[in-house]
């Protein structure tokens, strides 16, 4: 009987926000596996006792990115880690968007401002500022040119914490077409979803935000699928990807662009796509016994 660790976070006194976790534990156990939800930073866990450590909802990692990637390296030496540690390290820093752009993948245009660099912000269009290591719209906000001083304070706060900022034009296509999330599992498309814009105008960067507003099932277009597959093919160690989520928005030309690749801990939205559970379980079990 394969043993699978579904790697999550410690929510403290609050209930876990991972709605998929109990579904996966139950489905894997019904399929004959030993499945257990385990916190990534639990020092008492014997990772070598599992056939597969599947990262699922380590949603506090962006606050502790260096600690998390160090854990991934250690875990990968003890058992099979999905996704692999090298992919985890690459994907936890959103400067990978620059690599995708250099490979010819259409992405949302992005500039990076590290600590000590001047606050070179747009003065002729609305834009978004967010950290290169972040999740759930943490430390993300949108600004108009007349909000320059507020955006500068936002940058200063991130730089004080050692974070590099990303500056992107606010993509108007989000307001009309939303953001589409294409989920891949075991190397093929699993399902897709669409959500409305996360960043409302005037919302403070340190305010709590709804990560997936208005989420609904989506059937991807041929153009969306093409961009998503090209982006995944450009990922270092791409053949080793067990799962992936590609977030797309429409650029000013109406064509899909990559907003983000989620290769570490993407929500699978199984509550929205229950028909996908058997396929996910099949792929997980195959990965566990292939170690």
GUDRENKE-653843 format. One line per 10 residues: number of its first residue (from 1); for each residue x, z, y of N, C-alpha, C. Coordinates in pm, 1 decimal. Layout:
N
NUM) X:Z:Y:X:Z:Y:X:Z:Y ~ ...;
***
This chain:
291
1) 84.2:0.0:-118.8:0.0:0.0:0.0:87.9:0.0:124.1 ~ 84.9:-106.8:205.0:168.0:-109.3:325.9:123.7:-3.5:425.5 ~ 223.3:50.3:495.9:195.0:149.8:599.8:221.2:86.0:736.2 ~ 122.0:97.9:823.2:129.4:33.9:954.5:110.4:139.1:1062.9 ~ 204.6:143.4:1156.0:191.4:228.7:1273.7:136.1:143.5:1387.6 ~ 21.8:182.3:1440.4:-34.4:117.5:1557.7:12.1:198.9:1677.7 ~ 106.6:144.0:1749.9:179.7:220.9:1849.9:100.8:225.7:1980.9 ~ 78.4:347.8:2029.9:-4.6:368.1:2147.2:63.4:464.8:2243.6 ~ -13.0:520.2:2335.3:38.6:612.7:2435.2:-33.0:746.5:2422.2 ~ 19.1:846.3:2488.4:-43.6:977.6:2488.9:-131.4:989.1:2613.3;
11) -263.5:989.4:2599.7:-350.5:994.7:2716.7:-367.6:1134.0:2774.1 ~ -302.6:1233.6:2711.0:-318.0:1371.1:2758.1:-457.7:1422.0:2729.3 ~ -516.6:1495.0:2822.6:-650.7:1550.7:2797.1:-762.1:1446.9:2804.7 ~ -731.7:1329.4:2859.2:-833.4:1225.6:2871.1:-847.0:1146.9:2740.0 ~ -963.9:1091.0:2711.4:-976.7:1004.4:2593.4:-896.8:876.8:2611.3 ~ -848.1:820.1:2502.2:-772.4:695.3:2509.9:-861.0:583.2:2562.8 ~ -800.4:495.8:2642.8:-872.9:380.5:2695.5:-867.8:261.4:2600.7 ~ -800.1:275.8:2487.2:-786.8:165.9:2391.7:-907.9:162.6:2299.5 ~ -1002.2:76.8:2330.7:-1123.4:65.5:2250.1:-1097.8:-7.1:2118.6 ~ -987.1:-82.4:2111.7:-955.2:-156.0:1989.5:-894.3:-67.4:1881.8;
21) -831.1:42.2:1922.3:-750.5:120.9:1829.7:-831.0:174.0:1711.2 ~ -941.8:243.9:1730.4:-1016.7:292.7:1613.5:-1071.6:179.7:1527.8 ~ -1102.9:68.5:1590.5:-1152.4:-47.3:1514.9:-1044.9:-98.9:1420.6 ~ -921.8:-110.7:1470.5:-812.2:-161.6:1387.9:-773.2:-63.2:1278.4 ~ -767.6:64.1:1310.6:-734.0:164.0:1209.5:-834.0:156.1:1094.2 ~ -960.5:154.2:1127.6:-1064.3:150.8:1024.1:-1058.0:21.1:943.4 ~ -1041.5:-92.9:1010.5:-1039.1:-221.9:941.2:-918.2:-233.5:849.1 ~ -802.8:-183.8:893.1:-683.6:-188.5:808.7:-698.4:-97.0:687.6 ~ -754.8:19.8:707.2:-775.4:110.8:593.6:-873.1:51.1:493.7 ~ -977.3:-13.8:543.1:-1074.2:-77.9:453.0:-1010.4:-193.2:376.4;
31) -904.5:-251.7:433.7:-833.4:-361.5:366.2:-725.4:-311.1:272.1 ~ -710.6:-178.6:261.4:-616.3:-121.4:166.1:-483.1:-78.8:222.7 ~ -468.1:-82.1:354.2:-341.9:-40.4:415.7:-349.7:104.5:460.1 ~ -233.0:163.1:478.1:-226.3:293.7:540.8:-200.7:272.3:688.4 ~ -299.1:299.6:772.7:-286.8:272.5:915.5:-297.7:402.4:994.2 ~ -215.6:412.5:1098.3:-213.2:535.1:1177.3:-178.8:501.8:1321.5 ~ -252.5:560.8:1414.4:-221.0:547.6:1556.8:-112.5:648.9:1591.0 ~ -0.7:600.8:1646.5:116.3:684.7:1672.5:164.9:660.5:1815.1 ~ 197.3:768.3:1885.8:248.2:755.4:2022.5:395.6:715.0:2020.4 ~ 430.8:620.1:2104.3:566.9:565.6:2101.9:672.4:669.5:2137.3;
41) 637.1:768.4:2219.6:736.5:866.2:2264.1:727.6:998.4:2189.5 ~ 662.4:997.0:2073.3:655.7:1116.6:1988.9:787.7:1127.7:1911.6 ~ 868.0:1227.4:1945.5:1001.8:1241.2:1885.9:997.3:1276.2:1738.5 ~ 883.7:1320.5:1689.0:874.3:1363.0:1548.9:837.2:1249.6:1453.6 ~ 811.0:1131.1:1505.7:769.5:1019.5:1420.5:888.4:962.4:1344.9 ~ 871.2:942.5:1214.8:972.6:877.1:1132.3:935.0:729.5:1120.9 ~ 990.3:647.6:1207.5:952.0:506.7:1210.4:990.2:433.6:1083.3 ~ 1094.1:481.3:1015.4:1137.6:416.3:891.4:1036.0:433.5:779.9 ~ 941.7:523.6:796.3:840.1:544.8:692.1:729.5:439.8:697.4 ~ 732.8:353.5:798.6:630.9:249.4:812.2:689.5:112.9:778.1;
51) 606.4:27.3:722.8:647.7:-110.6:694.8:640.1:-197.3:819.9 ~ 558.5:-156.6:914.9:542.3:-232.3:1038.9:502.1:-136.8:1150.6 ~ 569.7:-148.4:1263.3:528.8:-77.7:1384.7:473.1:-182.8:1479.2 ~ 343.1:-181.3:1499.8:274.9:-282.1:1580.3:240.5:-221.8:1716.2 ~ 306.2:-267.8:1820.7:279.3:-216.2:1955.2:139.2:-260.6:1996.5 ~ 56.3:-163.3:2030.0:-79.9:-195.3:2067.3:-115.6:-150.9:2209.5 ~ -101.5:-26.5:2242.6:-149.9:18.4:2374.0:-54.6:121.2:2433.8 ~ 68.7:81.6:2451.2:169.5:169.3:2513.4:156.6:154.0:2665.1 ~ 41.0:190.4:2717.3:4.2:152.2:2852.7:66.8:238.8:2961.5 ~ 153.3:330.2:2923.6:228.8:406.4:3023.4:373.4:357.5:3034.6;
61) 407.4:251.4:2965.3:548.5:210.8:2958.0:604.5:165.5:3091.6 ~ 520.7:106.9:3177.0:575.2:49.2:3299.9:628.7:156.0:3394.6 ~ 586.1:279.2:3378.6:642.5:388.6:3456.4:778.9:430.8:3403.0 ~ 806.9:392.5:3278.5:927.8:439.4:3209.4:989.4:322.4:3133.6 ~ 1008.1:210.7:3201.6:1046.2:86.4:3134.3:1178.3:98.3:3059.4 ~ 1279.5:159.3:3120.4:1409.6:171.9:3053.2:1398.1:258.7:2928.3 ~ 1323.6:367.1:2938.9:1303.9:455.5:2823.2:1228.7:382.2:2712.3 ~ 1130.6:303.1:2752.4:1049.8:231.6:2653.8:1130.5:124.6:2581.4 ~ 1208.5:46.6:2654.2:1286.9:-57.4:2587.7:1394.9:3.1:2498.1 ~ 1448.1:118.9:2537.3:1544.5:187.8:2450.4:1476.4:232.4:2321.8;
71) 1352.1:281.3:2332.6:1276.8:318.3:2212.2:1255.5:195.7:2123.1 ~ 1220.2:81.8:2183.9:1195.8:-39.1:2105.1:1319.9:-78.5:2025.3 ~ 1436.8:-66.2:2086.5:1560.8:-98.1:2015.9:1580.6:-5.0:1896.5 ~ 1555.3:124.1:1916.1:1572.7:220.6:1806.5:1471.0:194.7:1695.9 ~ 1347.7:171.7:1733.9:1242.4:150.2:1634.8:1270.5:26.3:1551.2 ~ 1318.8:-79.7:1616.4:1345.5:-204.4:1545.8:1456.9:-190.9:1443.5 ~ 1542.8:-91.0:1461.0:1647.9:-66.7:1362.0:1594.8:8.7:1241.1 ~ 1481.3:75.9:1258.7:1425.5:157.9:1151.0:1321.0:83.4:1069.2 ~ 1250.2:-10.8:1131.6:1144.1:-82.8:1062.9:1120.0:-214.4:1134.6 ~ 1025.8:-292.0:1087.1:990.6:-414.9:1157.0:904.2:-378.9:1277.6;
81) 944.1:-426.8:1395.1:871.4:-401.7:1518.6:809.4:-532.5:1566.9 ~ 683.9:-526.4:1601.5:615.6:-643.9:1655.3:548.1:-605.4:1788.0 ~ 581.6:-683.1:1889.3:676.8:-791.8:1889.5:820.1:-738.5:1885.9 ~ 919.6:-824.9:1855.2:1057.3:-778.4:1842.7:1111.1:-716.1:1970.6 ~ 1211.5:-632.1:1955.8:1267.9:-560.3:2069.9:1321.2:-655.1:2176.6 ~ 1381.2:-767.0:2137.2:1434.7:-861.0:2235.7:1323.5:-920.5:2320.9 ~ 1209.5:-949.2:2258.8:1094.4:-1001.2:2332.1:1039.6:-894.1:2425.3 ~ 1033.0:-770.8:2376.3:984.6:-660.3:2458.0:1071.0:-644.6:2582.9 ~ 1201.6:-645.1:2563.6:1291.5:-628.4:2678.0:1274.1:-742.8:2778.4 ~ 1262.4:-864.4:2730.2:1246.6:-980.9:2818.0:1114.7:-973.9:2894.3;
91) 1008.3:-931.4:2829.0:875.0:-937.6:2887.6:840.8:-820.5:2977.6 ~ 917.6:-711.2:2969.2:888.0:-597.1:3055.5:934.7:-619.7:3199.2 ~ 1005.5:-725.8:3224.4:1052.2:-759.3:3359.3:993.2:-894.6:3397.0 ~ 900.9:-894.7:3493.0:827.8:-1016.9:3524.8:911.8:-1122.2:3595.9 ~ 1040.0:-1098.5:3609.2:1125.6:-1205.7:3657.5:1133.2:-1319.8:3556.2 ~ 1075.0:-1298.3:3438.1:1066.5:-1407.7:3341.0:987.7:-1525.6:3397.5 ~ 901.6:-1502.3:3497.9:826.4:-1613.6:3557.1:921.5:-1717.5:3616.0 ~ 1032.9:-1670.7:3670.6:1132.9:-1763.9:3722.5:1192.6:-1848.8:3611.9 ~ 1213.2:-1790.7:3495.3:1266.1:-1865.7:3380.9:1165.2:-1969.5:3332.9 ~ 1037.4:-1931.0:3331.6:934.7:-2026.6:3290.0:927.2:-2143.1:3388.5;
101) 933.4:-2111.3:3517.7:929.4:-2217.7:3618.2:1047.5:-2312.4:3601.5 ~ 1166.5:-2256.6:3573.6:1286.0:-2340.1:3554.4:1272.1:-2429.0:3431.6 ~ 1188.5:-2385.0:3335.6:1166.0:-2464.3:3214.6:1053.7:-2565.5:3231.8 ~ 1000.7:-2575.5:3353.4:898.4:-2674.8:3380.7:756.3:-2629.4:3354.4 ~ 736.7:-2499.3:3332.5:602.9:-2446.5:3307.4:535.4:-2418.5:3442.2 ~ 411.4:-2462.8:3462.0:343.7:-2432.5:3589.0:308.7:-2283.6:3597.3 ~ 365.6:-2216.0:3695.1:341.3:-2073.2:3714.2:298.1:-2050.1:3858.8 ~ 242.9:-1932.6:3885.0:213.4:-1894.3:4022.7:347.0:-1876.9:4095.1 ~ 368.6:-1943.5:4208.9:497.0:-1931.6:4280.3:529.4:-1785.7:4309.6 ~ 653.6:-1747.6:4282.0:691.1:-1606.0:4291.0:828.6:-1591.6:4353.5;
111) 839.0:-1497.7:4447.6:968.6:-1455.6:4501.8:989.4:-1308.2:4468.2 ~ 1114.3:-1265.4:4467.3:1147.5:-1128.7:4428.0:1226.2:-1060.2:4539.7 ~ 1186.8:-937.7:4569.8:1254.1:-857.9:4672.4:1296.5:-725.4:4610.2 ~ 1426.7:-710.1:4590.6:1479.1:-588.5:4530.5:1509.4:-482.6:4633.9 ~ 1537.3:-360.2:4589.9:1575.5:-252.5:4682.0:1693.4:-294.7:4769.6 ~ 1680.8:-266.1:4897.7:1787.8:-301.0:4991.5:1772.1:-437.1:5055.5 ~ 1681.7:-520.4:5002.3:1660.0:-652.8:5060.5:1554.5:-644.8:5170.5 ~ 1563.5:-731.6:5271.6:1467.9:-726.2:5382.9:1326.5:-762.3:5338.4 ~ 1229.4:-714.0:5415.1:1087.9:-738.0:5384.2:1048.4:-877.1:5432.7 ~ 1088.4:-977.0:5357.9:1061.1:-1116.7:5392.3:923.2:-1153.5:5338.3;
121) 821.3:-1132.8:5420.7:683.2:-1150.3:5377.4:619.2:-1268.9:5448.8 ~ 521.2:-1335.1:5386.1:457.6:-1451.9:5448.1:386.6:-1416.5:5578.7 ~ 386.6:-1511.0:5670.8:316.4:-1490.9:5797.4:209.7:-1597.0:5821.4 ~ 180.8:-1679.0:5716.2:84.2:-1786.6:5735.3:-19.0:-1797.3:5623.8 ~ -19.1:-1703.7:5528.6:-119.8:-1707.4:5422.5:-133.1:-1569.9:5357.7 ~ -244.8:-1551.3:5286.8:-268.1:-1426.0:5214.8:-175.3:-1421.1:5093.2 ~ -131.8:-1301.9:5059.5:-34.3:-1290.1:4951.2:-53.5:-1159.1:4875.9 ~ 15.7:-1150.9:4761.0:9.1:-1033.9:4673.4:149.1:-975.8:4659.7 ~ 156.4:-843.5:4663.4:281.1:-771.9:4638.1:257.9:-681.1:4518.4 ~ 348.8:-688.8:4420.2:337.8:-603.3:4302.2:475.8:-589.3:4239.2;
131) 495.2:-490.4:4151.4:627.6:-469.2:4092.4:654.1:-562.4:3974.6 ~ 782.7:-587.9:3948.0:818.4:-670.5:3832.1:794.4:-596.7:3701.3 ~ 782.6:-465.9:3706.6:747.4:-387.5:3587.9:618.8:-313.1:3619.5 ~ 509.2:-362.8:3565.0:380.5:-302.0:3596.0:275.2:-344.3:3497.1 ~ 166.7:-267.9:3492.9:54.7:-298.1:3404.5:-71.6:-243.3:3468.6 ~ -184.9:-309.3:3440.2:-310.2:-261.1:3493.2:-319.0:-264.3:3644.1 ~ -251.1:-360.7:3707.9:-249.7:-376.4:3854.2:-188.0:-255.5:3924.3 ~ -100.4:-183.0:3854.3:-32.5:-69.2:3916.4:55.2:-117.2:4031.1 ~ 42.8:-52.1:4144.7:122.2:-81.0:4263.7:104.4:-226.0:4310.2 ~ -12.3:-284.1:4285.5:-39.9:-421.6:4328.9:-144.1:-419.8:4440.5;
141) -126.5:-507.0:4537.7:-222.7:-519.0:4647.0:-209.8:-656.8:4709.9 ~ -316.4:-699.2:4776.7:-315.0:-827.0:4847.5:-323.7:-801.6:4997.1 ~ -257.3:-889.0:5073.1:-245.9:-869.1:5217.0:-267.3:-1000.3:5291.3 ~ -317.8:-988.2:5412.4:-320.4:-1099.7:5506.6:-201.5:-1082.3:5601.2 ~ -160.8:-1187.0:5671.9:-44.3:-1174.2:5760.7:-56.8:-1061.0:5863.1 ~ -179.6:-1030.9:5909.4:-193.2:-925.1:6009.3:-183.5:-784.7:5948.9 ~ -164.6:-776.1:5817.8:-144.0:-646.2:5751.9:4.0:-625.5:5717.2 ~ 90.4:-691.3:5792.6:234.0:-689.1:5764.1:289.2:-546.7:5755.4 ~ 254.4:-460.1:5847.9:311.1:-325.9:5849.5:271.2:-246.8:5724.6 ~ 146.8:-265.0:5681.7:101.3:-196.4:5559.6:177.6:-247.9:5438.9;
151) 199.2:-378.6:5432.7:273.3:-436.8:5321.4:418.7:-389.5:5321.2 ~ 476.8:-373.2:5438.5:614.8:-324.2:5447.0:623.6:-181.4:5392.6 ~ 525.2:-98.7:5424.6:524.7:38.0:5369.9:510.2:35.4:5218.1 ~ 430.0:-57.1:5167.7:414.7:-76.1:5023.3:550.2:-110.8:4960.3 ~ 619.2:-206.4:5019.0:751.5:-244.9:4969.7:848.1:-126.9:4971.5 ~ 846.7:-51.4:5081.5:938.4:61.9:5093.3:912.7:164.7:4984.4 ~ 786.5:188.6:4954.2:752.8:284.8:4849.2:807.6:239.1:4714.4 ~ 790.1:112.5:4682.6:841.8:61.4:4555.1:993.8:66.5:4552.2 ~ 1057.4:27.6:4660.4:1203.7:28.1:4664.4:1260.0:169.4:4653.2 ~ 1188.8:266.6:4709.4:1231.9:406.0:4694.9:1233.1:449.0:4548.4;
161) 1143.9:391.8:4470.8:1135.0:424.1:4328.2:1221.0:330.9:4242.9 ~ 1302.8:247.9:4308.1:1392.7:159.2:4236.0:1326.1:35.9:4178.4 ~ 1205.8:3.5:4224.7:1131.4:-110.3:4171.6:1158.9:-236.6:4251.2 ~ 1169.3:-348.0:4181.5:1178.5:-478.9:4246.0:1037.4:-532.2:4266.1 ~ 1011.2:-587.9:4383.9:878.2:-638.7:4415.8:868.7:-788.4:4390.5 ~ 750.6:-830.8:4351.9:715.7:-971.6:4344.0:624.8:-1003.6:4461.7 ~ 645.7:-1119.6:4523.1:558.8:-1166.4:4630.4:503.9:-1302.7:4589.0 ~ 371.1:-1311.4:4580.2:306.1:-1434.2:4536.6:194.1:-1470.4:4634.3 ~ 167.9:-1598.6:4653.8:48.7:-1634.7:4733.1:-76.0:-1586.7:4659.6 ~ -174.9:-1541.1:4735.1:-300.6:-1506.1:4669.4:-367.6:-1635.4:4625.8;
171) -389.5:-1648.8:4495.9:-442.5:-1772.9:4439.9:-594.6:-1773.4:4454.5 ~ -644.6:-1857.4:4543.2:-787.5:-1860.9:4571.9:-872.6:-1900.1:4451.6 ~ -809.9:-1969.8:4356.1:-883.7:-2010.0:4237.2:-939.1:-1893.4:4158.9 ~ -879.6:-1776.1:4175.8:-929.7:-1657.0:4105.7:-1070.2:-1623.3:4153.2 ~ -1097.4:-1646.1:4281.6:-1227.5:-1609.7:4336.8:-1340.0:-1696.3:4281.6 ~ -1307.5:-1817.1:4237.7:-1411.0:-1907.2:4186.9:-1406.3:-1921.2:4034.4 ~ -1287.7:-1941.3:3980.0:-1275.5:-1964.3:3836.0:-1233.5:-1842.7:3756.4 ~ -1201.5:-1732.1:3825.6:-1157.4:-1612.7:3755.8:-1019.2:-1630.0:3694.9 ~ -982.2:-1533.0:3614.5:-854.6:-1535.1:3542.2:-885.7:-1543.4:3393.0 ~ -827.3:-1640.4:3325.1:-854.9:-1660.7:3182.6:-741.6:-1604.3:3097.6;
181) -778.0:-1533.3:2995.3:-680.6:-1472.1:2904.9:-693.7:-1537.2:2768.2 ~ -589.7:-1611.1:2727.1:-588.5:-1675.5:2596.1:-507.6:-1589.2:2500.7 ~ -571.7:-1541.2:2396.0:-508.2:-1451.0:2299.3:-460.0:-1530.4:2178.0 ~ -334.1:-1508.0:2141.3:-277.0:-1570.4:2022.8:-238.8:-1460.3:1924.0 ~ -259.8:-1489.0:1796.7:-223.7:-1392.2:1693.7:-178.0:-1469.9:1570.8 ~ -58.5:-1436.5:1521.8:-5.9:-1506.9:1406.5:26.3:-1652.1:1434.6 ~ 55.5:-1683.8:1561.4:99.1:-1818.8:1596.3:-9.1:-1915.8:1634.3 ~ -135.7:-1873.0:1635.4:-243.9:-1964.4:1673.0:-343.8:-1892.9:1763.6 ~ -424.1:-1971.8:1832.3:-523.1:-1914.9:1923.1:-622.0:-1828.7:1845.6 ~ -643.5:-1709.3:1895.0:-739.3:-1617.0:1832.9:-874.5:-1625.5:1903.5;
191) -874.8:-1605.6:2032.8:-994.3:-1616.8:2115.4:-951.6:-1614.1:2261.6 ~ -1046.2:-1628.4:2351.0:-1015.1:-1627.7:2493.9:-1124.7:-1554.5:2570.1 ~ -1087.6:-1504.3:2687.3:-1180.4:-1430.1:2771.4:-1156.0:-1469.7:2916.9 ~ -1252.1:-1436.3:3000.7:-1236.1:-1457.9:3144.3:-1279.2:-1332.2:3218.5 ~ -1208.5:-1301.1:3327.8:-1245.9:-1187.1:3410.5:-1244.0:-1227.9:3557.4 ~ -1311.1:-1148.1:3640.0:-1311.9:-1173.1:3783.6:-1183.9:-1119.2:3846.4 ~ -1167.9:-1141.3:3974.8:-1048.8:-1097.3:4047.1:-1035.9:-945.1:4041.7 ~ -914.0:-898.3:4019.4:-885.7:-754.9:4011.9:-860.2:-696.8:4150.6 ~ -789.0:-770.9:4234.7:-745.0:-718.2:4364.1:-845.5:-752.3:4473.8 ~ -921.2:-652.0:4514.9:-1013.8:-669.9:4625.6:-938.7:-654.0:4757.1;
201) -978.9:-729.2:4857.0:-914.5:-719.6:4987.4:-932.3:-579.5:5044.4 ~ -822.9:-523.0:5094.5:-829.0:-391.1:5155.7:-807.2:-275.1:5061.6 ~ -795.4:-300.6:4930.3:-771.1:-193.1:4834.3:-625.2:-151.4:4838.7 ~ -600.3:-21.5:4853.4:-462.9:28.5:4864.0:-385.1:4.3:4736.2 ~ -255.5:-16.2:4750.6:-171.5:-47.3:4634.2:-170.0:65.8:4533.1 ~ -185.6:190.7:4579.1:-179.9:304.3:4486.8:-317.1:353.9:4445.5 ~ -421.6:277.3:4474.2:-556.4:313.0:4430.7:-576.9:272.4:4285.2 ~ -664.3:343.5:4214.4:-700.7:303.7:4079.5:-782.3:175.0:4086.1 ~ -756.6:86.3:3990.8:-826.6:-42.0:3989.9:-887.3:-66.9:3852.3 ~ -993.4:-143.6:3849.5:-1053.5:-186.1:3722.6:-972.5:-304.7:3672.6;
211) -908.4:-287.6:3557.5:-814.1:-389.4:3511.3:-881.0:-518.2:3465.3 ~ -1004.7:-508.9:3414.1:-1068.7:-628.6:3356.8:-1214.1:-637.7:3403.0 ~ -1237.2:-659.8:3532.3:-1374.8:-664.5:3582.1:-1449.4:-789.3:3534.9 ~ -1575.1:-769.1:3498.6:-1660.1:-882.0:3461.6:-1612.5:-958.7:3341.0 ~ -1550.6:-891.7:3245.4:-1493.2:-960.7:3129.6:-1602.7:-1027.4:3046.4 ~ -1576.0:-1151.8:3005.1:-1671.5:-1226.5:2924.7:-1596.7:-1323.9:2833.6 ~ -1657.1:-1362.7:2721.7:-1593.2:-1462.8:2635.2:-1574.2:-1595.2:2709.2 ~ -1471.0:-1667.7:2667.4:-1437.6:-1793.8:2733.6:-1390.1:-1894.8:2631.0 ~ -1428.4:-2019.3:2649.6:-1376.9:-2128.5:2567.1:-1272.8:-2202.8:2647.9 ~ -1145.2:-2196.5:2609.9:-1040.2:-2258.2:2691.8:-1048.9:-2410.0:2691.6;
221) -1011.5:-2469.2:2802.9:-1005.6:-2614.8:2813.0:-877.8:-2664.7:2745.6 ~ -872.5:-2795.0:2724.3:-751.9:-2854.1:2665.2:-631.6:-2831.9:2756.0 ~ -651.6:-2839.0:2887.4:-541.2:-2817.5:2981.0:-492.0:-2673.5:2976.5 ~ -583.0:-2578.7:2966.3:-544.7:-2437.3:2957.5:-465.4:-2410.6:2830.4 ~ -512.5:-2464.1:2719.0:-443.6:-2443.7:2592.1:-305.0:-2507.5:2594.8 ~ -293.9:-2622.9:2656.9:-164.3:-2691.0:2666.0:-64.4:-2607.3:2745.2 ~ -103.7:-2555.7:2859.8:-13.7:-2474.3:2941.7:25.0:-2346.8:2867.2 ~ -72.1:-2284.2:2803.6:-43.5:-2160.2:2731.0:56.3:-2183.1:2617.9 ~ 36.8:-2288.5:2541.5:126.7:-2316.2:2429.7:266.5:-2353.6:2479.1 ~ 276.0:-2427.3:2588.5:406.7:-2461.3:2645.1:479.0:-2336.7:2694.8;
231) 404.6:-2246.4:2755.9:465.2:-2122.6:2804.9:518.7:-2039.4:2689.1 ~ 443.1:-2026.8:2584.0:488.0:-1946.9:2469.5:607.5:-2012.0:2400.3 ~ 610.2:-2144.7:2396.6:723.3:-2213.9:2334.0:852.4:-2192.7:2412.5 ~ 840.7:-2158.5:2540.8:958.8:-2137.0:2624.8:1011.7:-1994.5:2617.7 ~ 942.9:-1906.9:2546.9:985.9:-1767.6:2536.2:1105.5:-1759.1:2441.3 ~ 1212.4:-1688.9:2480.2:1321.9:-1666.8:2384.7:1269.8:-1597.3:2259.8 ~ 1314.3:-1641.3:2143.3:1268.7:-1586.9:2014.8:1120.1:-1609.4:1993.3 ~ 1065.8:-1717.5:2049.8:922.9:-1745.4:2038.7:870.4:-1746.9:1894.2 ~ 947.2:-1798.7:1795.2:893.0:-1798.5:1658.4:863.9:-1658.4:1603.8 ~ 923.1:-1556.3:1668.1:903.1:-1420.3:1619.5:781.4:-1351.7:1680.5;
241) 708.0:-1421.0:1765.9:592.3:-1359.7:1829.4:479.3:-1341.1:1728.6 ~ 435.6:-1217.1:1710.5:319.8:-1191.6:1624.8:191.4:-1204.8:1706.0 ~ 197.7:-1167.2:1831.1:79.9:-1171.2:1917.6:123.8:-1206.2:2059.1 ~ 30.1:-1255.6:2137.1:59.5:-1290.3:2276.5:-71.6:-1309.4:2350.2 ~ -66.4:-1280.9:2480.8:-177.9:-1315.3:2568.1:-121.2:-1390.5:2687.3 ~ -180.7:-1503.2:2718.2:-138.3:-1584.1:2832.2:-249.7:-1580.1:2936.3 ~ -218.7:-1525.5:3054.0:-315.8:-1515.8:3162.4:-297.7:-1633.7:3256.6 ~ -406.3:-1706.6:3280.1:-402.6:-1829.8:3358.3:-498.5:-1822.8:3477.0 ~ -459.4:-1886.9:3585.4:-546.8:-1907.0:3701.0:-531.8:-2050.8:3746.6 ~ -626.0:-2098.0:3827.1:-618.5:-2233.9:3878.7:-543.4:-2235.2:4010.7;
251) -443.9:-2324.7:4021.9:-371.5:-2341.3:4146.3:-454.6:-2418.2:4247.4 ~ -396.7:-2443.7:4364.3:-468.2:-2516.7:4468.5:-504.7:-2657.8:4424.7 ~ -431.6:-2709.8:4326.8:-461.8:-2843.9:4275.1:-567.6:-2841.1:4166.0 ~ -620.5:-2723.1:4135.4:-723.9:-2711.7:4033.3:-671.9:-2706.9:3891.2 ~ -540.3:-2709.2:3874.8:-481.0:-2708.1:3741.0:-435.4:-2567.6:3703.5 ~ -440.0:-2535.5:3573.2:-404.3:-2399.7:3532.6:-256.3:-2369.1:3550.3 ~ -230.7:-2246.1:3594.6:-94.5:-2195.5:3610.6:-84.9:-2059.9:3542.1 ~ 33.3:-2029.0:3494.4:55.2:-1900.0:3430.4:64.9:-1791.7:3537.3 ~ -22.7:-1693.2:3524.6:-14.1:-1575.0:3609.4:78.0:-1472.2:3545.4 ~ 68.9:-1461.8:3413.1:146.0:-1360.0:3343.0:144.0:-1388.4:3193.7;
261) 251.8:-1350.4:3124.8:254.4:-1347.0:2978.5:251.3:-1201.2:2935.8 ~ 160.4:-1167.5:2846.7:150.4:-1031.2:2794.3:198.8:-1033.0:2649.8 ~ 325.9:-995.2:2629.9:386.5:-998.8:2496.7:422.3:-859.6:2446.3 ~ 390.1:-756.9:2522.7:425.2:-620.7:2482.3:303.7:-548.8:2427.1 ~ 201.7:-527.3:2510.9:89.4:-443.3:2469.1:-44.2:-497.6:2518.8 ~ -72.2:-626.3:2498.1:-196.6:-680.3:2552.3:-320.6:-625.4:2482.2 ~ -418.5:-590.5:2563.5:-549.4:-555.9:2508.9:-605.8:-679.3:2439.3 ~ -652.2:-662.6:2316.7:-705.6:-775.7:2241.2:-853.3:-802.2:2269.9 ~ -921.1:-706.6:2333.3:-1063.4:-719.9:2363.9:-1146.7:-747.3:2238.3 ~ -1114.8:-675.0:2131.1:-1189.0:-694.7:2006.6:-1334.2:-650.9:2019.5;
271) -1362.5:-561.5:2113.1:-1501.1:-521.5:2135.9:-1583.9:-638.3:2188.4 ~ -1516.5:-735.3:2250.3:-1583.3:-854.4:2300.6:-1583.1:-966.9:2197.7 ~ -1488.3:-960.0:2103.4:-1471.8:-1064.0:2002.1:-1463.3:-1000.7:1862.7 ~ -1567.6:-933.2:1815.8:-1559.0:-866.5:1684.3:-1534.0:-962.9:1569.0 ~ -1568.0:-1089.3:1587.6:-1545.4:-1188.0:1481.7:-1396.8:-1211.5:1455.5 ~ -1310.5:-1167.8:1547.9:-1166.5:-1188.2:1532.5:-1098.9:-1078.3:1450.5 ~ -1168.4:-969.7:1422.7:-1106.0:-856.4:1352.7:-1050.0:-896.7:1216.6 ~ -1122.8:-969.3:1131.1:-1064.3:-1005.8:1000.4:-934.4:-1084.6:1012.4 ~ -926.4:-1176.5:1106.8:-804.4:-1255.6:1125.2:-688.5:-1166.3:1169.1 ~ -714.1:-1074.3:1261.6:-609.7:-982.9:1307.5:-558.4:-897.9:1192.3;
281) -648.3:-845.5:1111.7:-608.9:-763.5:996.4:-526.9:-845.1:897.8 ~ -568.1:-968.3:871.4:-494.6:-1056.4:779.8:-351.2:-1077.4:825.7 ~ -333.1:-1103.9:954.4:-200.4:-1129.5:1008.2:-114.7:-1002.6:1004.6 ~ -173.6:-888.4:1037.7:-99.5:-762.8:1035.7:-51.7:-729.2:895.3 ~ -138.6:-745.2:796.6:-100.2:-714.4:658.8:10.1:-808.1:610.4 ~ -0.2:-935.0:645.2:104.5:-1030.4:605.3:239.3:-992.4:666.5 ~ 236.2:-947.8:792.1:360.6:-907.4:858.7:418.1:-781.9:796.2 ~ 331.7:-691.4:755.0:378.2:-564.9:697.1:446.4:-586.0:562.1 ~ 394.6:-675.3:481.1:452.5:-695.2:347.4:568.9:-792.4:350.1 ~ 587.9:-864.1:463.1:696.6:-961.9:472.8:826.3:-898.4:515.2;
291) 826.8:-769.8:541.2:947.3:-703.2:588.7:1062.8:-717.8:491.4;
***
